[in-house]
Amino acid sequence: MTHSLPFSRVGIQRLSVLVLLASLTMLVSCSRSSNELKSLQQQVWKNPKDASAYMLLANGYARSERYAEAEDAYKNALAINPKLDEAYHALGAVAFNQKKYVEALKYFQKHLEHSPKDSLSLYDVGNAYMQLKQFDKAAKSYSESIDNSESFTEAHYNLAICYLHTGQKVEAQAIYEWLLKKNNYLATSLQKHFKNEKVK
């Protein structure tokens, strides 16, 4: 028992040093982020009609999880250049990260108009529908995403989840077996969903 005390103290000291180092790293990171945002804001002030400057500022805000400011900056970019398609996608992502799924869906669909066969865009639309618990519509989007990119394992996985929610267990099982060969991590995760369905 007498030997455990010194070791535990050393452990606590090391832990406090690690916590201190982590805090310093975060402070440096926040300082860099703050400096970066100030620089991006200055670029916008110098070039108030430059949509790309607003996009860079918006991306900086989004990385810092300052979503309201990111949204304003993306909208300013679109006001300058309404054909700036990536701004619609970014607005969808910002809304999605704030759990504003109806709004996210609107922006993702607007983005999809410009690239209707894009697998990632279809996947994003599917994700918004899934969060809204509109599983049939989500499944349709994931299926279309897979049609354009057969090896998109995450789309297969989410499609299987939709199938489980809509009682299509045979289809979900087929995806599970496919995932076993393609992505064991996703297959294992999907297996847990099957077990949850049995518990219900």
Sequence and secondary structure as in RCSB ss.txt:
>XXXX:A:sequence
MTHSLPFSRVGIQRLSVLVLLASLTMLVSCSRSSNELKSLQQQVWKNPKDASAYMLLANGYARSERYAEAEDAYK
NALAINPKLDEAYHALGAVAFNQKKYVEALKYFQKHLEHSPKDSLSLYDVGNAYMQLKQFDKAAKSYSESIDNSE
SFTEAHYNLAICYLHTGQKVEAQAIYEWLLKKNNYLATSLQKHFKNEKVK
>XXXX:A:secstr
 TTHHHHHHHHHHHHHHHHHHHHHHHHHHHHHHHHHHHHHHHHHHH TT HHHHHHHHHHHHHTT HHHHHHHHH
HHHHH TT HHHHHHHHHHHHHTT HHHHHHHHHHHHHH TT HHHHHHHHHHHHHTT HHHHHHHHHHHHHH T
T HHHHHHHHHHHHHTT HHHHHHHHHHHHHH HHHHHHHHHHHHHHHH 
